[in-house]
Amino acid sequence: MKPFKLVSREYKKENTIVEIKSPSGSVLLGHGNCTIIAGPCAVENREDYLEISQFLKAAGAHALRGGLFKPRTSPYSFKGLGHAGLEIMQEAREITGLPLVTEIMDIRDIDILYESVDVLQVGSRNMQNFSLLEELGKTKKPVLLKRGLSATIEEWLLAAEYMLKAGNQNVILCERGIRTFEPYMRNTVDIAAVALVKELSHLPVIVDPSHATGKWKMVTPVARAAIAAGADGLMVEVHQEPDRALSDGKQSLTPENFLRLYEQVMQISTLNRSQ
């Protein structure tokens, strides 16, 4: 068998469907539709987050994202509201009924985040934080695993293997671009990885075109390509006023641009299902 045994198609031929539970019902990721996770890069304040959450619900998004603990390159950058932002996200879930997705960086935060959000995201910088992966593997909470900054596909799948080996089958893979010599975009988007990983593994795969490109104008074209290549969904950043965002405003879509993206990727998803 391949090194990533439990993750591989050799072990399980049928697609894994991850159920994300929410107050208004369940979201199924990996069942053939295009699942959209959207929201600002970070929860900045109550008023703005509740406003954008209600817009995204009306626009058709299936889950809300929002960073509480942000791993930033500079220690002086905005790193999120931490635990104070958790109550804001929970209020948004009560209002919209949408499940919550947020990043976890530290084993010490598992207990509080496990009870408070619906999907725990392991960011690219923590993809090979094996202690964290093993602890998340002991839970049943859905985990969204982003590909590392310079990780090979095999390294990415082996990171997922840590969680499946520990007992958690609810793992979602997220391609978010890898670091190469190309300076014109934040990262190089590996669209081919989507099709390849869908062949190698039974786990659902989504794409984050916001972090992958770092430029809002590139988000929608890359999102279209991702869904055409077979991705099970997208994670995109949306902000009312990207110019005043405290984190990653340059890659955030306005509400109007999100509506255009949503319409276009849903058309492609419908075409995929008809073939």
C-alpha positions as CSV (number, residue, x, y, z in Angstrom):
1,M,0.0,0.0,0.0
2,K,0.9,3.6,-0.3
3,P,2.6,5.3,2.7
4,F,-0.7,7.1,3.5
5,K,-2.6,3.9,4.1
6,L,-5.9,4.9,5.7
7,V,-6.2,8.0,3.5
8,S,-5.8,6.1,0.3
9,R,-8.2,4.8,-2.3
10,E,-6.6,1.4,-1.8
11,Y,-8.1,1.3,1.8
12,K,-11.4,2.9,0.9
13,K,-12.8,3.2,-2.6
14,E,-15.9,5.2,-2.0
15,N,-15.7,9.0,-1.3
16,T,-15.8,10.1,2.3
17,I,-18.6,12.5,3.1
18,V,-17.9,14.7,6.1
19,E,-21.0,15.9,8.0
20,I,-20.7,19.3,9.5
21,K,-23.5,19.8,12.0
22,S,-25.2,23.2,12.7
23,P,-28.2,24.5,14.5
24,S,-30.2,24.5,11.3
25,G,-29.2,21.0,10.1
26,S,-26.2,19.4,8.6
27,V,-23.9,20.4,5.8
28,L,-22.5,17.5,3.8
29,L,-19.1,18.1,2.3
30,G,-17.8,15.7,-0.3
31,H,-21.2,14.6,-1.6
32,G,-20.9,16.0,-5.1
33,N,-22.1,19.6,-4.5
34,C,-20.0,22.7,-4.1
35,T,-19.7,23.6,-0.5
36,I,-18.8,27.3,0.2
37,I,-17.1,28.4,3.4
38,A,-16.9,32.2,3.5
39,G,-16.2,35.1,5.8
40,P,-13.6,37.6,6.8
41,C,-10.0,36.5,7.4
42,A,-10.4,37.4,11.1
43,V,-13.2,38.3,13.4
44,E,-12.6,42.0,14.0
45,N,-15.6,43.2,15.9
46,R,-19.2,42.2,16.6
47,E,-21.1,44.5,14.4
48,D,-19.1,43.8,11.2
49,Y,-19.0,40.0,11.7
50,L,-22.7,39.7,12.4
51,E,-23.5,41.9,9.3
52,I,-21.3,39.9,6.9
53,S,-22.5,36.6,8.4
54,Q,-26.1,37.5,7.6
55,F,-25.2,38.6,4.1
56,L,-23.4,35.3,3.5
57,K,-26.4,33.3,4.8
58,A,-28.7,35.1,2.4
59,A,-26.2,34.7,-0.5
60,G,-26.1,30.9,-0.2
61,A,-22.9,30.2,1.8
62,H,-22.9,26.9,3.7
63,A,-20.5,27.7,6.5
64,L,-18.9,30.8,8.2
65,R,-15.1,31.2,8.5
66,G,-13.4,33.6,10.9
67,G,-9.9,33.7,12.4
68,L,-9.6,34.0,16.2
69,F,-6.0,32.9,16.6
70,K,-4.0,34.1,13.6
71,P,-0.5,32.9,13.0
72,R,1.1,36.0,11.6
73,T,4.6,36.4,10.1
74,S,5.1,39.6,12.1
75,P,4.4,39.7,15.8
76,Y,3.1,43.2,15.3
77,S,0.3,42.2,12.9
78,F,-3.3,41.7,14.1
79,K,-3.5,38.2,15.5
80,G,-7.2,38.0,16.1
81,L,-9.5,38.6,19.1
82,G,-8.7,35.2,20.6
83,H,-11.3,33.9,23.1
84,A,-13.2,37.2,23.0
85,G,-14.1,36.6,19.4
86,L,-15.6,33.2,20.1
87,E,-18.8,34.7,21.6
88,I,-19.2,36.8,18.4
89,M,-18.9,33.7,16.2
90,Q,-21.4,31.8,18.3
91,E,-23.9,34.7,18.1
92,A,-23.5,34.6,14.3
93,R,-24.2,30.9,14.3
94,E,-27.4,31.4,16.4
95,I,-28.6,34.1,14.0
96,T,-27.8,32.4,10.7
97,G,-27.8,28.7,11.6
98,L,-24.6,28.3,9.7
99,P,-21.7,26.1,11.1
100,L,-18.5,27.8,12.2
101,V,-14.9,27.2,10.9
102,T,-11.9,28.6,12.8
103,E,-8.2,27.8,13.1
104,I,-6.6,26.0,16.0
105,M,-3.0,26.6,16.7
106,D,-2.4,25.1,20.1
107,I,-3.4,21.8,21.8
108,R,-4.4,23.8,24.9
109,D,-7.3,25.4,22.9
110,I,-8.9,22.0,21.8
111,D,-11.3,21.8,24.8
112,I,-12.9,25.2,24.4
113,L,-12.9,25.3,20.6
114,Y,-14.2,21.7,20.4
115,E,-17.4,22.7,22.3
116,S,-17.8,26.1,20.5
117,V,-17.2,25.7,16.8
118,D,-18.1,23.1,14.2
119,V,-14.9,22.6,12.1
120,L,-11.4,23.0,13.4
121,Q,-8.9,24.3,10.8
122,V,-5.3,23.3,10.9
123,G,-3.4,26.0,9.0
124,S,-0.6,25.6,6.6
125,R,2.1,26.5,9.2
126,N,0.8,23.7,11.5
127,M,0.3,21.0,8.9
128,Q,3.2,19.0,10.3
129,N,2.5,19.9,14.0
130,F,2.1,16.2,14.7
131,S,1.3,16.5,18.4
132,L,-1.7,18.7,17.4
133,L,-2.7,16.4,14.6
134,E,-2.7,13.3,16.9
135,E,-4.8,15.1,19.6
136,L,-7.3,16.2,16.9
137,G,-7.4,12.7,15.7
138,K,-8.7,11.6,19.1
139,T,-11.8,13.7,18.6
140,K,-14.7,13.2,16.2
141,K,-14.8,16.9,15.2
142,P,-14.4,17.7,11.5
143,V,-10.9,19.0,10.8
144,L,-9.9,21.1,7.8
145,L,-6.3,20.4,7.0
146,K,-4.5,23.0,4.8
147,R,-1.6,22.0,2.7
148,G,1.8,23.3,4.1
149,L,3.7,26.2,2.5
150,S,6.1,23.9,0.7
151,A,4.5,20.5,1.3
152,T,4.5,17.8,-1.3
153,I,1.2,16.0,-1.9
154,E,2.5,12.9,-0.1
155,E,3.5,15.0,3.0
156,W,0.0,16.6,3.0
157,L,-1.7,13.2,2.9
158,L,0.6,11.7,5.5
159,A,-0.4,14.6,7.8
160,A,-4.0,13.6,7.3
161,E,-3.0,10.0,8.0
162,Y,-2.0,11.1,11.6
163,M,-5.6,12.0,12.3
164,L,-7.2,9.0,10.7
165,K,-4.7,6.7,12.4
166,A,-5.8,8.2,15.8
167,G,-9.4,7.6,15.0
168,N,-10.9,10.7,13.3
169,Q,-12.3,10.0,9.9
170,N,-13.8,13.5,9.5
171,V,-10.9,15.2,7.6
172,I,-11.2,17.7,4.8
173,L,-8.2,18.5,2.7
174,C,-7.6,22.1,1.6
175,E,-5.3,23.2,-1.2
176,R,-4.2,26.8,-0.6
177,G,-1.2,27.2,-2.8
178,I,2.5,26.4,-2.3
179,R,5.5,28.7,-2.1
180,T,7.6,28.8,-5.3
181,F,9.9,31.3,-7.1
182,E,7.0,33.1,-8.7
183,P,6.6,36.6,-7.0
184,Y,3.4,37.9,-8.8
185,M,1.0,35.9,-6.6
186,R,1.1,35.1,-2.9
187,N,1.4,31.4,-3.6
188,T,1.3,29.1,-6.6
189,V,-2.1,27.4,-6.9
190,D,-1.7,23.7,-7.6
191,I,-5.0,23.0,-9.4
192,A,-3.6,19.7,-10.7
193,A,-3.3,18.6,-7.1
194,V,-7.1,18.7,-6.7
195,A,-7.6,16.1,-9.5
196,L,-4.6,14.0,-8.3
197,V,-5.6,13.9,-4.7
198,K,-9.1,13.0,-5.6
199,E,-7.6,10.0,-7.4
200,L,-5.2,9.1,-4.6
201,S,-7.5,9.6,-1.6
202,H,-11.2,9.2,-0.6
203,L,-11.1,12.4,1.5
204,P,-13.0,15.5,0.3
205,V,-10.8,18.3,-1.2
206,I,-11.6,22.0,-1.2
207,V,-9.5,25.0,-2.4
208,D,-8.8,28.4,-0.7
209,P,-8.3,30.7,-3.7
210,S,-7.9,33.7,-1.4
211,H,-4.8,32.6,0.4
212,A,-3.6,30.9,-2.7
213,T,-3.4,34.0,-4.8
214,G,-3.3,36.9,-2.3
215,K,-5.1,39.1,-4.9
216,W,-8.9,39.5,-5.0
217,K,-9.0,39.8,-8.8
218,M,-7.5,36.3,-9.0
219,V,-9.9,34.7,-6.5
220,T,-12.9,34.1,-8.8
221,P,-10.9,32.7,-11.8
222,V,-9.0,30.3,-9.6
223,A,-12.2,29.3,-7.8
224,R,-13.8,28.4,-11.2
225,A,-10.8,26.3,-12.1
226,A,-10.8,24.5,-8.8
227,I,-14.5,23.5,-9.1
228,A,-13.9,22.5,-12.8
229,A,-11.0,20.3,-11.6
230,G,-13.3,18.4,-9.2
231,A,-12.9,20.3,-5.9
232,D,-15.7,19.6,-3.4
233,G,-15.9,23.2,-2.3
234,L,-14.2,26.5,-1.6
235,M,-13.0,28.6,1.3
236,V,-13.1,32.3,0.4
237,E,-12.6,35.5,2.3
238,V,-15.3,38.2,2.2
239,H,-15.2,41.6,3.9
240,Q,-17.6,44.6,3.7
241,E,-14.7,47.0,3.1
242,P,-11.5,45.1,2.3
243,D,-9.5,48.3,2.3
244,R,-10.0,48.6,6.1
245,A,-9.7,44.9,6.9
246,L,-7.2,44.2,9.7
247,S,-6.0,41.1,8.0
248,D,-5.6,40.1,4.3
249,G,-7.8,42.8,2.9
250,K,-6.0,42.6,-0.5
251,Q,-7.4,39.1,-1.1
252,S,-10.9,39.6,0.3
253,L,-13.9,39.8,-1.9
254,T,-16.6,42.5,-1.5
255,P,-20.1,41.2,-1.0
256,E,-20.9,42.0,-4.7
257,N,-17.9,40.1,-5.9
258,F,-18.8,37.1,-3.8
259,L,-22.2,37.0,-5.4
260,R,-20.6,36.8,-8.8
261,L,-18.2,34.1,-7.7
262,Y,-21.1,32.1,-6.2
263,E,-23.2,32.2,-9.3
264,Q,-20.3,31.2,-11.6
265,V,-18.9,28.3,-9.5
266,M,-22.4,26.9,-8.9
267,Q,-23.0,26.8,-12.7
268,I,-19.7,24.8,-13.1
269,S,-20.7,22.5,-10.3
270,T,-24.0,21.8,-11.9
271,L,-22.3,21.0,-15.2
272,N,-19.9,18.6,-13.4
273,R,-22.8,16.7,-11.9
274,S,-24.5,16.4,-15.2
275,Q,-21.5,14.6,-16.8
